[in-house]
Amino acid sequence: MGVTASGTSGARFEVPNSSLADTVLERLTATYGAAADPERAVSMRAYMKDVAPFLGLTTPDRRALSRTVLLATAAPVEADCTAVALRCWALPEREYHYFAVDYLRRHVRQLSSAFLPVARHLVGTVSWWDTVDALASHVVGGLVAADAKLKSDMDAWIEDDDLWVARTALLHQLRYKETTDTERLFAYCVRQSGHPDFFVRKAIGWCLREYAKTDPEAVRAFVARERERLAPLSVREALKNIGP
């Protein structure tokens, strides 16, 4: 296509040529656009703090429309996934970003380690919890689980000045359960324990609360040891289901 996408990290990406993406985007914009509800779009945009304009599609309606869009389409390879994601992200309305996230979640096993910079671009562009959290736990988490070498990238992301990149590093193990790298999990929580932003402090509590379903004693011990460093919000979230 000869199109490039630029993210907050400064990276630039060529959007791969993909006939599948051409088909998906043509169907997607026609199908979503025809179902738009401008009145609902106003309230949805306000609820999401004006992060992006909306078409006004409810989640059940949007997912039903997505199934129609993807009916009888071929299984994608990584280049197709990259093209769909970047082209969706270039569209202003938030529902197209949601479609891209759902598409990547569905086909994450088609993605290699080389997709991580693209994921970083998506995390850092039009950033809000509604896309970042799913990218973190389902896409970035899947990539790191498949290639342990990417743990070093997470070590860099937890230090990033972009709070959404740091939040992604905290949340990428959210679904790992018994395979959680607890040393990294706890180290990341300590590293960002003094962060001033709500979304980072909340993420610390959330990833600890989720791991507490697997090893509550480890989380209790960690919180007891680091309580003076952790924000009260992080502590409350971490212990919500297990008690002090």
Contacts in CASP RR format, 6 or more apart in sequence:
PFRMAT RR
TARGET T0000
AUTHOR 0000-0000-0000
METHOD contacts of the structure
MODEL  1
MGVTASGTSGARFEVPNSSLADTVLERLTATYGAAADPERAVSMRAYMKD
VAPFLGLTTPDRRALSRTVLLATAAPVEADCTAVALRCWALPEREYHYFA
VDYLRRHVRQLSSAFLPVARHLVGTVSWWDTVDALASHVVGGLVAADAKL
KSDMDAWIEDDDLWVARTALLHQLRYKETTDTERLFAYCVRQSGHPDFFV
RKAIGWCLREYAKTDPEAVRAFVARERERLAPLSVREALKNIGP
1 15 0 8 1.000
1 16 0 8 1.000
1 17 0 8 1.000
1 83 0 8 1.000
2 14 0 8 1.000
2 15 0 8 1.000
3 14 0 8 1.000
3 15 0 8 1.000
3 86 0 8 1.000
3 87 0 8 1.000
3 90 0 8 1.000
4 12 0 8 1.000
4 13 0 8 1.000
4 14 0 8 1.000
4 15 0 8 1.000
5 12 0 8 1.000
5 13 0 8 1.000
5 15 0 8 1.000
5 86 0 8 1.000
5 89 0 8 1.000
5 90 0 8 1.000
5 121 0 8 1.000
6 12 0 8 1.000
6 13 0 8 1.000
7 121 0 8 1.000
7 124 0 8 1.000
7 125 0 8 1.000
8 124 0 8 1.000
8 125 0 8 1.000
8 162 0 8 1.000
9 117 0 8 1.000
9 120 0 8 1.000
9 121 0 8 1.000
9 124 0 8 1.000
9 162 0 8 1.000
11 117 0 8 1.000
11 120 0 8 1.000
11 121 0 8 1.000
13 82 0 8 1.000
13 86 0 8 1.000
13 117 0 8 1.000
13 118 0 8 1.000
13 121 0 8 1.000
15 82 0 8 1.000
15 83 0 8 1.000
15 86 0 8 1.000
15 87 0 8 1.000
16 79 0 8 1.000
16 80 0 8 1.000
16 82 0 8 1.000
16 83 0 8 1.000
17 79 0 8 1.000
17 83 0 8 1.000
18 79 0 8 1.000
18 80 0 8 1.000
18 83 0 8 1.000
18 84 0 8 1.000
20 73 0 8 1.000
20 74 0 8 1.000
20 76 0 8 1.000
20 80 0 8 1.000
20 83 0 8 1.000
20 84 0 8 1.000
21 80 0 8 1.000
21 83 0 8 1.000
21 84 0 8 1.000
21 87 0 8 1.000
23 73 0 8 1.000
24 69 0 8 1.000
24 70 0 8 1.000
24 73 0 8 1.000
24 84 0 8 1.000
24 103 0 8 1.000
25 84 0 8 1.000
25 87 0 8 1.000
25 88 0 8 1.000
27 68 0 8 1.000
27 69 0 8 1.000
28 66 0 8 1.000
28 69 0 8 1.000
28 88 0 8 1.000
28 96 0 8 1.000
28 99 0 8 1.000
29 91 0 8 1.000
29 96 0 8 1.000
31 65 0 8 1.000
31 68 0 8 1.000
31 69 0 8 1.000
32 55 0 8 1.000
32 57 0 8 1.000
32 62 0 8 1.000
32 65 0 8 1.000
32 69 0 8 1.000
32 93 0 8 1.000
32 95 0 8 1.000
32 96 0 8 1.000
32 99 0 8 1.000
33 55 0 8 1.000
35 55 0 8 1.000
35 57 0 8 1.000
35 61 0 8 1.000
35 65 0 8 1.000
36 55 0 8 1.000
36 56 0 8 1.000
36 57 0 8 1.000
37 55 0 8 1.000
37 56 0 8 1.000
37 57 0 8 1.000
38 56 0 8 1.000
40 54 0 8 1.000
40 56 0 8 1.000
40 57 0 8 1.000
40 58 0 8 1.000
41 53 0 8 1.000
41 54 0 8 1.000
41 55 0 8 1.000
41 56 0 8 1.000
44 54 0 8 1.000
44 56 0 8 1.000
44 94 0 8 1.000
45 51 0 8 1.000
45 52 0 8 1.000
45 53 0 8 1.000
45 54 0 8 1.000
45 94 0 8 1.000
48 54 0 8 1.000
48 94 0 8 1.000
48 128 0 8 1.000
48 130 0 8 1.000
49 128 0 8 1.000
51 94 0 8 1.000
51 126 0 8 1.000
51 127 0 8 1.000
51 128 0 8 1.000
51 130 0 8 1.000
52 92 0 8 1.000
52 93 0 8 1.000
52 94 0 8 1.000
52 97 0 8 1.000
52 126 0 8 1.000
52 128 0 8 1.000
53 92 0 8 1.000
53 93 0 8 1.000
53 94 0 8 1.000
54 93 0 8 1.000
54 94 0 8 1.000
54 95 0 8 1.000
55 93 0 8 1.000
55 94 0 8 1.000
55 95 0 8 1.000
56 95 0 8 1.000
57 65 0 8 1.000
57 95 0 8 1.000
62 95 0 8 1.000
62 98 0 8 1.000
62 99 0 8 1.000
63 102 0 8 1.000
66 99 0 8 1.000
66 102 0 8 1.000
69 99 0 8 1.000
75 107 0 8 1.000
75 110 0 8 1.000
76 84 0 8 1.000
76 103 0 8 1.000
76 107 0 8 1.000
76 110 0 8 1.000
77 110 0 8 1.000
78 110 0 8 1.000
78 111 0 8 1.000
78 112 0 8 1.000
78 114 0 8 1.000
78 115 0 8 1.000
81 103 0 8 1.000
81 104 0 8 1.000
81 107 0 8 1.000
81 110 0 8 1.000
81 111 0 8 1.000
81 115 0 8 1.000
82 115 0 8 1.000
82 118 0 8 1.000
84 100 0 8 1.000
84 103 0 8 1.000
85 100 0 8 1.000
85 103 0 8 1.000
85 104 0 8 1.000
85 118 0 8 1.000
85 122 0 8 1.000
86 118 0 8 1.000
86 121 0 8 1.000
88 96 0 8 1.000
88 97 0 8 1.000
88 99 0 8 1.000
88 100 0 8 1.000
88 103 0 8 1.000
89 96 0 8 1.000
89 97 0 8 1.000
89 100 0 8 1.000
89 121 0 8 1.000
89 122 0 8 1.000
89 125 0 8 1.000
89 126 0 8 1.000
91 97 0 8 1.000
94 126 0 8 1.000
94 130 0 8 1.000
97 126 0 8 1.000
97 131 0 8 1.000
98 130 0 8 1.000
98 131 0 8 1.000
100 122 0 8 1.000
101 122 0 8 1.000
101 131 0 8 1.000
101 134 0 8 1.000
101 135 0 8 1.000
101 138 0 8 1.000
101 139 0 8 1.000
104 111 0 8 1.000
104 135 0 8 1.000
104 138 0 8 1.000
104 139 0 8 1.000
105 134 0 8 1.000
105 138 0 8 1.000
105 139 0 8 1.000
108 138 0 8 1.000
108 139 0 8 1.000
108 142 0 8 1.000
108 143 0 8 1.000
109 146 0 8 1.000
111 139 0 8 1.000
111 143 0 8 1.000
112 143 0 8 1.000
112 147 0 8 1.000
113 143 0 8 1.000
113 146 0 8 1.000
113 147 0 8 1.000
113 149 0 8 1.000
113 150 0 8 1.000
115 143 0 8 1.000
116 140 0 8 1.000
116 143 0 8 1.000
116 150 0 8 1.000
116 153 0 8 1.000
119 135 0 8 1.000
119 139 0 8 1.000
119 140 0 8 1.000
119 143 0 8 1.000
120 157 0 8 1.000
120 165 0 8 1.000
122 131 0 8 1.000
122 135 0 8 1.000
123 131 0 8 1.000
123 132 0 8 1.000
123 135 0 8 1.000
123 136 0 8 1.000
123 140 0 8 1.000
123 162 0 8 1.000
123 164 0 8 1.000
123 165 0 8 1.000
123 168 0 8 1.000
124 132 0 8 1.000
124 162 0 8 1.000
124 164 0 8 1.000
124 165 0 8 1.000
127 162 0 8 1.000
127 164 0 8 1.000
129 199 0 8 1.000
132 164 0 8 1.000
132 167 0 8 1.000
132 168 0 8 1.000
133 167 0 8 1.000
133 171 0 8 1.000
135 168 0 8 1.000
136 167 0 8 1.000
136 168 0 8 1.000
136 170 0 8 1.000
136 171 0 8 1.000
136 172 0 8 1.000
136 174 0 8 1.000
137 171 0 8 1.000
137 172 0 8 1.000
137 174 0 8 1.000
137 175 0 8 1.000
138 175 0 8 1.000
140 168 0 8 1.000
140 172 0 8 1.000
141 172 0 8 1.000
141 173 0 8 1.000
141 174 0 8 1.000
141 175 0 8 1.000
141 176 0 8 1.000
142 172 0 8 1.000
143 150 0 8 1.000
144 150 0 8 1.000
144 151 0 8 1.000
144 153 0 8 1.000
144 154 0 8 1.000
144 172 0 8 1.000
144 173 0 8 1.000
145 176 0 8 1.000
145 179 0 8 1.000
151 181 0 8 1.000
151 184 0 8 1.000
154 169 0 8 1.000
154 172 0 8 1.000
154 184 0 8 1.000
154 188 0 8 1.000
155 169 0 8 1.000
155 184 0 8 1.000
157 165 0 8 1.000
157 166 0 8 1.000
157 168 0 8 1.000
157 169 0 8 1.000
158 166 0 8 1.000
158 169 0 8 1.000
158 170 0 8 1.000
158 188 0 8 1.000
158 191 0 8 1.000
158 192 0 8 1.000
159 166 0 8 1.000
159 191 0 8 1.000
160 166 0 8 1.000
160 169 0 8 1.000
163 195 0 8 1.000
163 197 0 8 1.000
163 199 0 8 1.000
163 200 0 8 1.000
164 199 0 8 1.000
166 192 0 8 1.000
166 195 0 8 1.000
166 200 0 8 1.000
167 199 0 8 1.000
167 200 0 8 1.000
167 203 0 8 1.000
169 188 0 8 1.000
170 188 0 8 1.000
170 189 0 8 1.000
170 192 0 8 1.000
170 200 0 8 1.000
170 203 0 8 1.000
170 204 0 8 1.000
170 206 0 8 1.000
170 207 0 8 1.000
171 203 0 8 1.000
171 206 0 8 1.000
171 207 0 8 1.000
173 180 0 8 1.000
173 181 0 8 1.000
173 184 0 8 1.000
173 185 0 8 1.000
173 207 0 8 1.000
173 211 0 8 1.000
174 206 0 8 1.000
174 207 0 8 1.000
174 210 0 8 1.000
177 213 0 8 1.000
177 214 0 8 1.000
178 214 0 8 1.000
180 211 0 8 1.000
180 214 0 8 1.000
182 211 0 8 1.000
182 215 0 8 1.000
182 218 0 8 1.000
185 207 0 8 1.000
185 208 0 8 1.000
185 211 0 8 1.000
186 222 0 8 1.000
186 226 0 8 1.000
188 207 0 8 1.000
189 204 0 8 1.000
189 205 0 8 1.000
189 207 0 8 1.000
189 208 0 8 1.000
189 222 0 8 1.000
189 226 0 8 1.000
189 230 0 8 1.000
189 234 0 8 1.000
190 226 0 8 1.000
190 229 0 8 1.000
192 200 0 8 1.000
192 204 0 8 1.000
193 204 0 8 1.000
193 226 0 8 1.000
193 229 0 8 1.000
193 230 0 8 1.000
193 231 0 8 1.000
193 234 0 8 1.000
194 201 0 8 1.000
194 229 0 8 1.000
194 231 0 8 1.000
195 201 0 8 1.000
198 233 0 8 1.000
201 231 0 8 1.000
201 233 0 8 1.000
201 234 0 8 1.000
202 233 0 8 1.000
202 234 0 8 1.000
202 237 0 8 1.000
204 230 0 8 1.000
204 231 0 8 1.000
204 234 0 8 1.000
204 237 0 8 1.000
204 238 0 8 1.000
205 233 0 8 1.000
205 234 0 8 1.000
205 235 0 8 1.000
205 236 0 8 1.000
205 237 0 8 1.000
205 238 0 8 1.000
206 237 0 8 1.000
208 219 0 8 1.000
208 222 0 8 1.000
208 223 0 8 1.000
208 234 0 8 1.000
208 237 0 8 1.000
208 238 0 8 1.000
209 219 0 8 1.000
209 237 0 8 1.000
209 238 0 8 1.000
209 239 0 8 1.000
209 240 0 8 1.000
209 241 0 8 1.000
211 218 0 8 1.000
211 219 0 8 1.000
212 219 0 8 1.000
212 220 0 8 1.000
212 238 0 8 1.000
212 239 0 8 1.000
212 241 0 8 1.000
212 242 0 8 1.000
213 241 0 8 1.000
216 242 0 8 1.000
219 238 0 8 1.000
219 239 0 8 1.000
219 242 0 8 1.000
220 239 0 8 1.000
220 242 0 8 1.000
220 243 0 8 1.000
220 244 0 8 1.000
223 230 0 8 1.000
223 235 0 8 1.000
223 238 0 8 1.000
223 239 0 8 1.000
223 244 0 8 1.000
224 244 0 8 1.000
227 235 0 8 1.000
230 238 0 8 1.000
END
